[in-house]
């Protein structure tokens, strides 16, 4: 079972939308949530681009994405 990381932060309405899309297509065990404010390196990398979904190969899907783009990325 592949896992996907959602880079997000609290209070980000786009991040909430991205999480809802992920929840519609993945089991909760497949979703790893990483709040970028917990690590300075993540803030520097993602502060202007969250939400971002990453797969096990470190490929990333940045916002904006819709259900179709997410399904293609997951598969």
PDB file of N, CA, C and O in Angstrom:
ATOM      1  N   UNK A   1       0.846  -1.176   0.000  1.00  0.00           N
ATOM      2  CA  UNK A   1       0.000   0.000   0.000  1.00  0.00           C
ATOM      3  C   UNK A   1       0.889   1.236   0.000  1.00  0.00           C
ATOM      4  O   UNK A   1       1.634   1.463   0.953  1.00  0.00           O
ATOM      5  N   UNK A   2       0.819   2.029  -1.051  1.00  0.00           N
ATOM      6  CA  UNK A   2       1.616   3.243  -1.163  1.00  0.00           C
ATOM      7  C   UNK A   2       1.128   4.303  -0.185  1.00  0.00           C
ATOM      8  O   UNK A   2      -0.058   4.385   0.134  1.00  0.00           O
ATOM      9  N   UNK A   3       2.078   5.111   0.282  1.00  0.00           N
ATOM     10  CA  UNK A   3       1.749   6.215   1.177  1.00  0.00           C
ATOM     11  C   UNK A   3       2.053   7.526   0.478  1.00  0.00           C
ATOM     12  O   UNK A   3       2.943   7.610  -0.369  1.00  0.00           O
ATOM     13  N   UNK A   4       1.297   8.545   0.851  1.00  0.00           N
ATOM     14  CA  UNK A   4       1.438   9.870   0.276  1.00  0.00           C
ATOM     15  C   UNK A   4       1.502  10.897   1.402  1.00  0.00           C
ATOM     16  O   UNK A   4       0.751  10.824   2.374  1.00  0.00           O
ATOM     17  N   UNK A   5       2.402  11.843   1.252  1.00  0.00           N
ATOM     18  CA  UNK A   5       2.588  12.887   2.259  1.00  0.00           C
ATOM     19  C   UNK A   5       1.915  14.165   1.790  1.00  0.00           C
ATOM     20  O   UNK A   5       2.116  14.617   0.663  1.00  0.00           O
ATOM     21  N   UNK A   6       1.115  14.735   2.677  1.00  0.00           N
ATOM     22  CA  UNK A   6       0.503  16.037   2.406  1.00  0.00           C
ATOM     23  C   UNK A   6       1.229  17.079   3.247  1.00  0.00           C
ATOM     24  O   UNK A   6       1.160  17.063   4.476  1.00  0.00           O
ATOM     25  N   UNK A   7       1.925  17.983   2.565  1.00  0.00           N
ATOM     26  CA  UNK A   7       2.550  19.120   3.235  1.00  0.00           C
ATOM     27  C   UNK A   7       1.487  20.201   3.350  1.00  0.00           C
ATOM     28  O   UNK A   7       0.888  20.612   2.357  1.00  0.00           O
ATOM     29  N   UNK A   8       1.263  20.656   4.580  1.00  0.00           N
ATOM     30  CA  UNK A   8       0.143  21.564   4.859  1.00  0.00           C
ATOM     31  C   UNK A   8       0.487  22.417   6.061  1.00  0.00           C
ATOM     32  O   UNK A   8       1.592  22.337   6.597  1.00  0.00           O
ATOM     33  N   UNK A   9      -0.463  23.234   6.481  1.00  0.00           N
ATOM     34  CA  UNK A   9      -0.392  23.925   7.755  1.00  0.00           C
ATOM     35  C   UNK A   9      -1.810  24.201   8.239  1.00  0.00           C
ATOM     36  O   UNK A   9      -2.760  24.215   7.456  1.00  0.00           O
ATOM     37  N   UNK A  10      -1.931  24.417   9.526  1.00  0.00           N
ATOM     38  CA  UNK A  10      -3.242  24.688  10.123  1.00  0.00           C
ATOM     39  C   UNK A  10      -3.801  26.004   9.607  1.00  0.00           C
ATOM     40  O   UNK A  10      -3.061  26.967   9.404  1.00  0.00           O
ATOM     41  N   UNK A  11      -5.116  26.039   9.396  1.00  0.00           N
ATOM     42  CA  UNK A  11      -5.774  27.256   8.961  1.00  0.00           C
ATOM     43  C   UNK A  11      -5.686  27.526   7.473  1.00  0.00           C
ATOM     44  O   UNK A  11      -6.114  28.584   7.013  1.00  0.00           O
ATOM     45  N   UNK A  12      -5.147  26.603   6.721  1.00  0.00           N
ATOM     46  CA  UNK A  12      -5.011  26.750   5.272  1.00  0.00           C
ATOM     47  C   UNK A  12      -6.219  26.093   4.603  1.00  0.00           C
ATOM     48  O   UNK A  12      -6.328  24.867   4.580  1.00  0.00           O
ATOM     49  N   UNK A  13      -7.116  26.902   4.065  1.00  0.00           N
ATOM     50  CA  UNK A  13      -8.330  26.329   3.472  1.00  0.00           C
ATOM     51  C   UNK A  13      -8.023  25.493   2.228  1.00  0.00           C
ATOM     52  O   UNK A  13      -8.739  24.532   1.946  1.00  0.00           O
ATOM     53  N   UNK A  14      -6.986  25.837   1.492  1.00  0.00           N
ATOM     54  CA  UNK A  14      -6.604  25.026   0.332  1.00  0.00           C
ATOM     55  C   UNK A  14      -6.088  23.661   0.791  1.00  0.00           C
ATOM     56  O   UNK A  14      -6.334  22.646   0.140  1.00  0.00           O
ATOM     57  N   UNK A  15      -5.378  23.648   1.905  1.00  0.00           N
ATOM     58  CA  UNK A  15      -4.879  22.382   2.467  1.00  0.00           C
ATOM     59  C   UNK A  15      -6.046  21.490   2.891  1.00  0.00           C
ATOM     60  O   UNK A  15      -6.003  20.273   2.710  1.00  0.00           O
ATOM     61  N   UNK A  16      -7.066  22.093   3.444  1.00  0.00           N
ATOM     62  CA  UNK A  16      -8.261  21.332   3.831  1.00  0.00           C
ATOM     63  C   UNK A  16      -8.927  20.727   2.597  1.00  0.00           C
ATOM     64  O   UNK A  16      -9.388  19.586   2.642  1.00  0.00           O
ATOM     65  N   UNK A  17      -8.981  21.474   1.502  1.00  0.00           N
ATOM     66  CA  UNK A  17      -9.552  20.945   0.263  1.00  0.00           C
ATOM     67  C   UNK A  17      -8.708  19.789  -0.271  1.00  0.00           C
ATOM     68  O   UNK A  17      -9.243  18.776  -0.722  1.00  0.00           O
ATOM     69  N   UNK A  18      -7.392  19.947  -0.218  1.00  0.00           N
ATOM     70  CA  UNK A  18      -6.502  18.885  -0.686  1.00  0.00           C
ATOM     71  C   UNK A  18      -6.661  17.631   0.161  1.00  0.00           C
ATOM     72  O   UNK A  18      -6.686  16.523  -0.375  1.00  0.00           O
ATOM     73  N   UNK A  19      -6.769  17.790   1.479  1.00  0.00           N
ATOM     74  CA  UNK A  19      -6.957  16.641   2.358  1.00  0.00           C
ATOM     75  C   UNK A  19      -8.283  15.943   2.070  1.00  0.00           C
ATOM     76  O   UNK A  19      -8.354  14.714   2.102  1.00  0.00           O
ATOM     77  N   UNK A  20      -9.319  16.703   1.794  1.00  0.00           N
ATOM     78  CA  UNK A  20     -10.616  16.098   1.457  1.00  0.00           C
ATOM     79  C   UNK A  20     -10.500  15.265   0.180  1.00  0.00           C
ATOM     80  O   UNK A  20     -11.064  14.174   0.103  1.00  0.00           O
ATOM     81  N   UNK A  21      -9.776  15.766  -0.818  1.00  0.00           N
ATOM     82  CA  UNK A  21      -9.567  14.995  -2.044  1.00  0.00           C
ATOM     83  C   UNK A  21      -8.779  13.714  -1.754  1.00  0.00           C
ATOM     84  O   UNK A  21      -9.119  12.644  -2.260  1.00  0.00           O
ATOM     85  N   UNK A  22      -7.734  13.826  -0.943  1.00  0.00           N
ATOM     86  CA  UNK A  22      -6.947  12.637  -0.585  1.00  0.00           C
ATOM     87  C   UNK A  22      -7.810  11.617   0.157  1.00  0.00           C
ATOM     88  O   UNK A  22      -7.753  10.422  -0.133  1.00  0.00           O
ATOM     89  N   UNK A  23      -8.604  12.090   1.108  1.00  0.00           N
ATOM     90  CA  UNK A  23      -9.464  11.185   1.873  1.00  0.00           C
ATOM     91  C   UNK A  23     -10.482  10.467   0.996  1.00  0.00           C
ATOM     92  O   UNK A  23     -10.912   9.360   1.320  1.00  0.00           O
ATOM     93  N   UNK A  24     -10.866  11.088  -0.107  1.00  0.00           N
ATOM     94  CA  UNK A  24     -11.833  10.476  -1.022  1.00  0.00           C
ATOM     95  C   UNK A  24     -11.215   9.335  -1.831  1.00  0.00           C
ATOM     96  O   UNK A  24     -11.937   8.496  -2.371  1.00  0.00           O
ATOM     97  N   UNK A  25      -9.880   9.301  -1.917  1.00  0.00           N
ATOM     98  CA  UNK A  25      -9.235   8.324  -2.790  1.00  0.00           C
ATOM     99  C   UNK A  25      -8.243   7.397  -2.092  1.00  0.00           C
ATOM    100  O   UNK A  25      -7.766   6.434  -2.692  1.00  0.00           O
ATOM    101  N   UNK A  26      -7.933   7.682  -0.831  1.00  0.00           N
ATOM    102  CA  UNK A  26      -6.960   6.875  -0.110  1.00  0.00           C
ATOM    103  C   UNK A  26      -7.490   6.493   1.266  1.00  0.00           C
ATOM    104  O   UNK A  26      -8.378   7.151   1.807  1.00  0.00           O
ATOM    105  N   UNK A  27      -6.940   5.435   1.817  1.00  0.00           N
ATOM    106  CA  UNK A  27      -7.231   5.074   3.207  1.00  0.00           C
ATOM    107  C   UNK A  27      -6.445   6.021   4.107  1.00  0.00           C
ATOM    108  O   UNK A  27      -5.408   6.549   3.706  1.00  0.00           O
ATOM    109  N   UNK A  28      -6.933   6.231   5.300  1.00  0.00           N
ATOM    110  CA  UNK A  28      -6.245   7.143   6.212  1.00  0.00           C
ATOM    111  C   UNK A  28      -4.824   6.670   6.525  1.00  0.00           C
ATOM    112  O   UNK A  28      -3.954   7.491   6.815  1.00  0.00           O
ATOM    113  N   UNK A  29      -4.579   5.360   6.472  1.00  0.00           N
ATOM    114  CA  UNK A  29      -3.244   4.820   6.729  1.00  0.00           C
ATOM    115  C   UNK A  29      -2.259   5.189   5.619  1.00  0.00           C
ATOM    116  O   UNK A  29      -1.047   5.111   5.818  1.00  0.00           O
ATOM    117  N   UNK A  30      -2.766   5.585   4.467  1.00  0.00           N
ATOM    118  CA  UNK A  30      -1.916   5.937   3.333  1.00  0.00           C
ATOM    119  C   UNK A  30      -1.515   7.411   3.330  1.00  0.00           C
ATOM    120  O   UNK A  30      -0.667   7.818   2.536  1.00  0.00           O
ATOM    121  N   UNK A  31      -2.107   8.203   4.198  1.00  0.00           N
ATOM    122  CA  UNK A  31      -1.888   9.642   4.198  1.00  0.00           C
ATOM    123  C   UNK A  31      -1.014  10.030   5.388  1.00  0.00           C
ATOM    124  O   UNK A  31      -1.351   9.767   6.543  1.00  0.00           O
ATOM    125  N   UNK A  32       0.103  10.653   5.081  1.00  0.00           N
ATOM    126  CA  UNK A  32       1.005  11.180   6.104  1.00  0.00           C
ATOM    127  C   UNK A  32       0.869  12.696   6.071  1.00  0.00           C
ATOM    128  O   UNK A  32       1.084  13.319   5.031  1.00  0.00           O
ATOM    129  N   UNK A  33       0.516  13.283   7.194  1.00  0.00           N
ATOM    130  CA  UNK A  33       0.363  14.732   7.275  1.00  0.00           C
ATOM    131  C   UNK A  33       1.626  15.342   7.865  1.00  0.00           C
ATOM    132  O   UNK A  33       2.082  14.930   8.931  1.00  0.00           O
ATOM    133  N   UNK A  34       2.187  16.321   7.172  1.00  0.00           N
ATOM    134  CA  UNK A  34       3.380  17.021   7.655  1.00  0.00           C
ATOM    135  C   UNK A  34       3.064  18.508   7.692  1.00  0.00           C
ATOM    136  O   UNK A  34       2.932  19.150   6.650  1.00  0.00           O
ATOM    137  N   UNK A  35       2.946  19.048   8.893  1.00  0.00           N
ATOM    138  CA  UNK A  35       2.710  20.482   9.055  1.00  0.00           C
ATOM    139  C   UNK A  35       4.042  21.192   8.858  1.00  0.00           C
ATOM    140  O   UNK A  35       4.994  20.948   9.599  1.00  0.00           O
ATOM    141  N   UNK A  36       4.109  22.063   7.870  1.00  0.00           N
ATOM    142  CA  UNK A  36       5.385  22.671   7.508  1.00  0.00           C
ATOM    143  C   UNK A  36       5.956  23.562   8.609  1.00  0.00           C
ATOM    144  O   UNK A  36       7.168  23.773   8.652  1.00  0.00           O
ATOM    145  N   UNK A  37       5.118  24.087   9.500  1.00  0.00           N
ATOM    146  CA  UNK A  37       5.633  24.989  10.532  1.00  0.00           C
ATOM    147  C   UNK A  37       6.479  24.258  11.565  1.00  0.00           C
ATOM    148  O   UNK A  37       7.138  24.900  12.383  1.00  0.00           O
ATOM    149  N   UNK A  38       6.474  22.947  11.545  1.00  0.00           N
ATOM    150  CA  UNK A  38       7.241  22.176  12.512  1.00  0.00           C
ATOM    151  C   UNK A  38       8.716  22.068  12.149  1.00  0.00           C
ATOM    152  O   UNK A  38       9.528  21.676  12.986  1.00  0.00           O
ATOM    153  N   UNK A  39       9.078  22.416  10.896  1.00  0.00           N
ATOM    154  CA  UNK A  39      10.467  22.328  10.472  1.00  0.00           C
ATOM    155  C   UNK A  39      10.803  23.526   9.575  1.00  0.00           C
ATOM    156  O   UNK A  39      10.127  23.777   8.577  1.00  0.00           O
ATOM    157  N   UNK A  40      11.846  24.252   9.944  1.00  0.00           N
ATOM    158  CA  UNK A  40      12.239  25.440   9.190  1.00  0.00           C
ATOM    159  C   UNK A  40      12.501  25.113   7.726  1.00  0.00           C
ATOM    160  O   UNK A  40      12.145  25.895   6.845  1.00  0.00           O
ATOM    161  N   UNK A  41      13.115  23.974   7.460  1.00  0.00           N
ATOM    162  CA  UNK A  41      13.409  23.573   6.081  1.00  0.00           C
ATOM    163  C   UNK A  41      12.119  23.440   5.255  1.00  0.00           C
ATOM    164  O   UNK A  41      12.075  23.826   4.087  1.00  0.00           O
ATOM    165  N   UNK A  42      11.079  22.892   5.882  1.00  0.00           N
ATOM    166  CA  UNK A  42       9.798  22.744   5.177  1.00  0.00           C
ATOM    167  C   UNK A  42       9.137  24.092   4.941  1.00  0.00           C
ATOM    168  O   UNK A  42       8.533  24.310   3.891  1.00  0.00           O
ATOM    169  N   UNK A  43       9.245  24.998   5.906  1.00  0.00           N
ATOM    170  CA  UNK A  43       8.694  26.346   5.728  1.00  0.00           C
ATOM    171  C   UNK A  43       9.364  27.015   4.537  1.00  0.00           C
ATOM    172  O   UNK A  43       8.697  27.597   3.682  1.00  0.00           O
ATOM    173  N   UNK A  44      10.686  26.928   4.489  1.00  0.00           N
ATOM    174  CA  UNK A  44      11.418  27.563   3.402  1.00  0.00           C
ATOM    175  C   UNK A  44      11.055  26.966   2.045  1.00  0.00           C
ATOM    176  O   UNK A  44      10.987  27.679   1.043  1.00  0.00           O
ATOM    177  N   UNK A  45      10.824  25.671   2.021  1.00  0.00           N
ATOM    178  CA  UNK A  45      10.537  24.999   0.755  1.00  0.00           C
ATOM    179  C   UNK A  45       9.091  25.181   0.302  1.00  0.00           C
ATOM    180  O   UNK A  45       8.838  25.352  -0.891  1.00  0.00           O
ATOM    181  N   UNK A  46       8.136  25.147   1.237  1.00  0.00           N
ATOM    182  CA  UNK A  46       6.723  25.063   0.862  1.00  0.00           C
ATOM    183  C   UNK A  46       5.852  26.256   1.271  1.00  0.00           C
ATOM    184  O   UNK A  46       4.648  26.236   1.012  1.00  0.00           O
ATOM    185  N   UNK A  47       6.409  27.275   1.891  1.00  0.00           N
ATOM    186  CA  UNK A  47       5.564  28.333   2.446  1.00  0.00           C
ATOM    187  C   UNK A  47       4.655  29.006   1.419  1.00  0.00           C
ATOM    188  O   UNK A  47       3.584  29.499   1.775  1.00  0.00           O
ATOM    189  N   UNK A  48       5.061  29.033   0.165  1.00  0.00           N
ATOM    190  CA  UNK A  48       4.245  29.686  -0.854  1.00  0.00           C
ATOM    191  C   UNK A  48       3.545  28.700  -1.784  1.00  0.00           C
ATOM    192  O   UNK A  48       2.817  29.107  -2.689  1.00  0.00           O
ATOM    193  N   UNK A  49       3.763  27.409  -1.563  1.00  0.00           N
ATOM    194  CA  UNK A  49       3.238  26.425  -2.521  1.00  0.00           C
ATOM    195  C   UNK A  49       2.295  25.393  -1.916  1.00  0.00           C
ATOM    196  O   UNK A  49       1.723  24.591  -2.655  1.00  0.00           O
ATOM    197  N   UNK A  50       2.110  25.386  -0.578  1.00  0.00           N
ATOM    198  CA  UNK A  50       1.227  24.376   0.004  1.00  0.00           C
ATOM    199  C   UNK A  50      -0.194  24.614  -0.464  1.00  0.00           C
ATOM    200  O   UNK A  50      -0.576  25.751  -0.740  1.00  0.00           O
ATOM    201  N   UNK A  51      -0.972  23.565  -0.555  1.00  0.00           N
ATOM    202  CA  UNK A  51      -0.671  22.181  -0.237  1.00  0.00           C
ATOM    203  C   UNK A  51       0.115  21.491  -1.351  1.00  0.00           C
ATOM    204  O   UNK A  51      -0.026  21.809  -2.532  1.00  0.00           O
ATOM    205  N   UNK A  52       0.939  20.544  -0.938  1.00  0.00           N
ATOM    206  CA  UNK A  52       1.722  19.728  -1.856  1.00  0.00           C
ATOM    207  C   UNK A  52       1.605  18.282  -1.411  1.00  0.00           C
ATOM    208  O   UNK A  52       1.723  17.973  -0.225  1.00  0.00           O
ATOM    209  N   UNK A  53       1.371  17.401  -2.372  1.00  0.00           N
ATOM    210  CA  UNK A  53       1.320  15.956  -2.103  1.00  0.00           C
ATOM    211  C   UNK A  53       2.579  15.339  -2.695  1.00  0.00           C
ATOM    212  O   UNK A  53       2.953  15.640  -3.828  1.00  0.00           O
ATOM    213  N   UNK A  54       3.230  14.476  -1.924  1.00  0.00           N
ATOM    214  CA  UNK A  54       4.433  13.795  -2.393  1.00  0.00           C
ATOM    215  C   UNK A  54       4.236  12.290  -2.281  1.00  0.00           C
ATOM    216  O   UNK A  54       3.572  11.805  -1.365  1.00  0.00           O
ATOM    217  N   UNK A  55       4.824  11.552  -3.231  1.00  0.00           N
ATOM    218  CA  UNK A  55       4.748  10.097  -3.174  1.00  0.00           C
ATOM    219  C   UNK A  55       6.062   9.532  -2.649  1.00  0.00           C
ATOM    220  O   UNK A  55       6.967  10.286  -2.289  1.00  0.00           O
ATOM    221  N   UNK A  56       6.168   8.212  -2.606  1.00  0.00           N
ATOM    222  CA  UNK A  56       7.354   7.559  -2.031  1.00  0.00           C
ATOM    223  C   UNK A  56       8.612   7.817  -2.852  1.00  0.00           C
ATOM    224  O   UNK A  56       9.721   7.645  -2.346  1.00  0.00           O
ATOM    225  N   UNK A  57       8.460   8.225  -4.107  1.00  0.00           N
ATOM    226  CA  UNK A  57       9.599   8.527  -4.971  1.00  0.00           C
ATOM    227  C   UNK A  57       9.984  10.005  -4.924  1.00  0.00           C
ATOM    228  O   UNK A  57      10.797  10.472  -5.722  1.00  0.00           O
ATOM    229  N   UNK A  58       9.387  10.732  -3.978  1.00  0.00           N
ATOM    230  CA  UNK A  58       9.615  12.172  -3.812  1.00  0.00           C
ATOM    231  C   UNK A  58       9.159  12.998  -5.003  1.00  0.00           C
ATOM    232  O   UNK A  58       9.618  14.124  -5.196  1.00  0.00           O
ATOM    233  N   UNK A  59       8.254  12.439  -5.804  1.00  0.00           N
ATOM    234  CA  UNK A  59       7.604  13.233  -6.843  1.00  0.00           C
ATOM    235  C   UNK A  59       6.508  14.035  -6.154  1.00  0.00           C
ATOM    236  O   UNK A  59       5.877  13.554  -5.212  1.00  0.00           O
ATOM    237  N   UNK A  60       6.285  15.252  -6.622  1.00  0.00           N
ATOM    238  CA  UNK A  60       5.335  16.125  -5.963  1.00  0.00           C
ATOM    239  C   UNK A  60       4.242  16.607  -6.908  1.00  0.00           C
ATOM    240  O   UNK A  60       4.454  16.817  -8.102  1.00  0.00           O
ATOM    241  N   UNK A  61       3.074  16.771  -6.320  1.00  0.00           N
ATOM    242  CA  UNK A  61       1.931  17.363  -7.007  1.00  0.00           C
ATOM    243  C   UNK A  61       1.543  18.592  -6.208  1.00  0.00           C
ATOM    244  O   UNK A  61       1.058  18.491  -5.082  1.00  0.00           O
ATOM    245  N   UNK A  62       1.765  19.762  -6.811  1.00  0.00           N
ATOM    246  CA  UNK A  62       1.467  21.006  -6.117  1.00  0.00           C
ATOM    247  C   UNK A  62       0.098  21.551  -6.482  1.00  0.00           C
ATOM    248  O   UNK A  62      -0.459  21.261  -7.541  1.00  0.00           O
ATOM    249  N   UNK A  63      -0.416  22.345  -5.572  1.00  0.00           N
ATOM    250  CA  UNK A  63      -1.704  22.998  -5.785  1.00  0.00           C
ATOM    251  C   UNK A  63      -1.543  24.066  -6.851  1.00  0.00           C
ATOM    252  O   UNK A  63      -0.511  24.737  -6.866  1.00  0.00           O
ATOM    253  N   UNK A  64      -2.490  24.259  -7.732  1.00  0.00           N
ATOM    254  CA  UNK A  64      -3.824  23.685  -7.707  1.00  0.00           C
ATOM    255  C   UNK A  64      -3.880  22.346  -8.434  1.00  0.00           C
ATOM    256  O   UNK A  64      -3.276  22.169  -9.492  1.00  0.00           O
ATOM    257  N   UNK A  65      -4.611  21.416  -7.850  1.00  0.00           N
ATOM    258  CA  UNK A  65      -4.907  20.162  -8.526  1.00  0.00           C
ATOM    259  C   UNK A  65      -6.349  19.787  -8.236  1.00  0.00           C
ATOM    260  O   UNK A  65      -6.916  20.140  -7.202  1.00  0.00           O
ATOM    261  N   UNK A  66      -6.917  19.067  -9.176  1.00  0.00           N
ATOM    262  CA  UNK A  66      -8.296  18.628  -9.020  1.00  0.00           C
ATOM    263  C   UNK A  66      -8.306  17.119  -8.825  1.00  0.00           C
ATOM    264  O   UNK A  66      -7.257  16.479  -8.753  1.00  0.00           O
ATOM    265  N   UNK A  67      -9.498  16.569  -8.743  1.00  0.00           N
ATOM    266  CA  UNK A  67      -9.651  15.142  -8.498  1.00  0.00           C
ATOM    267  C   UNK A  67      -8.965  14.307  -9.583  1.00  0.00           C
ATOM    268  O   UNK A  67      -8.316  13.307  -9.278  1.00  0.00           O
ATOM    269  N   UNK A  68      -9.106  14.710 -10.829  1.00  0.00           N
ATOM    270  CA  UNK A  68      -8.506  13.960 -11.935  1.00  0.00           C
ATOM    271  C   UNK A  68      -6.979  13.960 -11.853  1.00  0.00           C
ATOM    272  O   UNK A  68      -6.354  12.911 -12.001  1.00  0.00           O
ATOM    273  N   UNK A  69      -6.383  15.111 -11.621  1.00  0.00           N
ATOM    274  CA  UNK A  69      -4.928  15.188 -11.516  1.00  0.00           C
ATOM    275  C   UNK A  69      -4.425  14.373 -10.328  1.00  0.00           C
ATOM    276  O   UNK A  69      -3.381  13.727 -10.415  1.00  0.00           O
ATOM    277  N   UNK A  70      -5.168  14.403  -9.216  1.00  0.00           N
ATOM    278  CA  UNK A  70      -4.767  13.630  -8.048  1.00  0.00           C
ATOM    279  C   UNK A  70      -4.841  12.131  -8.338  1.00  0.00           C
ATOM    280  O   UNK A  70      -3.936  11.383  -7.969  1.00  0.00           O
ATOM    281  N   UNK A  71      -5.910  11.690  -8.995  1.00  0.00           N
ATOM    282  CA  UNK A  71      -6.044  10.274  -9.334  1.00  0.00           C
ATOM    283  C   UNK A  71      -4.892   9.818 -10.236  1.00  0.00           C
ATOM    284  O   UNK A  71      -4.349   8.730 -10.048  1.00  0.00           O
ATOM    285  N   UNK A  72      -4.523  10.645 -11.206  1.00  0.00           N
ATOM    286  CA  UNK A  72      -3.403  10.303 -12.095  1.00  0.00           C
ATOM    287  C   UNK A  72      -2.097  10.231 -11.305  1.00  0.00           C
ATOM    288  O   UNK A  72      -1.269   9.355 -11.556  1.00  0.00           O
ATOM    289  N   UNK A  73      -1.911  11.136 -10.366  1.00  0.00           N
ATOM    290  CA  UNK A  73      -0.696  11.139  -9.557  1.00  0.00           C
ATOM    291  C   UNK A  73      -0.634   9.918  -8.645  1.00  0.00           C
ATOM    292  O   UNK A  73       0.429   9.319  -8.483  1.00  0.00           O
ATOM    293  N   UNK A  74      -1.743   9.552  -8.060  1.00  0.00           N
ATOM    294  CA  UNK A  74      -1.796   8.393  -7.156  1.00  0.00           C
ATOM    295  C   UNK A  74      -1.504   7.111  -7.924  1.00  0.00           C
ATOM    296  O   UNK A  74      -0.823   6.220  -7.418  1.00  0.00           O
ATOM    297  N   UNK A  75      -2.015   7.020  -9.132  1.00  0.00           N
ATOM    298  CA  UNK A  75      -1.837   5.797  -9.921  1.00  0.00           C
ATOM    299  C   UNK A  75      -0.539   5.863 -10.688  1.00  0.00           C
ATOM    300  O   UNK A  75      -0.202   4.928 -11.414  1.00  0.00           O
TER     301      UNK A  75
END
